[in-house]
Amino acid sequence: MTEAVKSPCVRTCCLDDQDICLGCGRTLDEIRRWSEMTESEKQDALKISEQRCAQRLARFSDFLHR
């Protein structure tokens, strides 16, 4: 039996201009659908949200070091 994928929600819900949460990196659609997703879909969404957060952090870091 596999462990359920936990929501990446960090209770810092604020959407950017592309409807991506600044707290967890999920899109508004991914947030809405989370409870209906299969475990595989959740894993995919989690990977993508982590990539979005890493990209945002890299852009922010680049901006600060100019």
N, C-alpha and C positions, 0 to 999 in steps of 0.2 A: 504494500500500500504506500502510495506517495504522499508526501506532506503537501497540504494546501498552500498555494502561493499567497502570501500575505500582501495586502494592499500597501503600496509605497507611500500612502498619504502621510504627510507630516503635520497636518492641521495648519498649514500656511497656504490657504487657498487664495490665489490671486492670479488671474489669467493675463497673459501678455496679448499683444495685438494679433497673434496667430492662434488664440484660444488654447495656449499651452500653459499649464499651471507652473508658476514659478517655484512652488514648493516641491512637487513630486515629478514634474516633467511630463506628465500625461496630458493628452489632448482632452478637451471637454467631452468629446465622444467616448474616449477610453474611460474617463471617470464615470460617465453615465452608465456605460455598459458593463463595468467591472463585475458586478454581482451576477451578470448573465453569461460572462465569458467562461469558456472551458479552461482548465488548468493550463493547457498548452497555449491558448490565446493570452492568458494572463502572463505566462512566462515570456512570450514574445513582446507583449506590451511593456513589461518590466525592463527588458533589455533595451528597447527603444527609448523608454523614458530615461534610463540611466545615461544613454548616449546623449540625449538632449540636454540633460543637466550638465554633463561633462563639457559639451560644446559651449553652453552658456557660460560656465565657469571660465573656460579658456578665453572666450571673447571678453569677458569682464576683466580677467587678469591682464590681457593684452592692452585693454583700454587704460587700466591703472598704471601700467609700466611705460606709457608713452611719454 
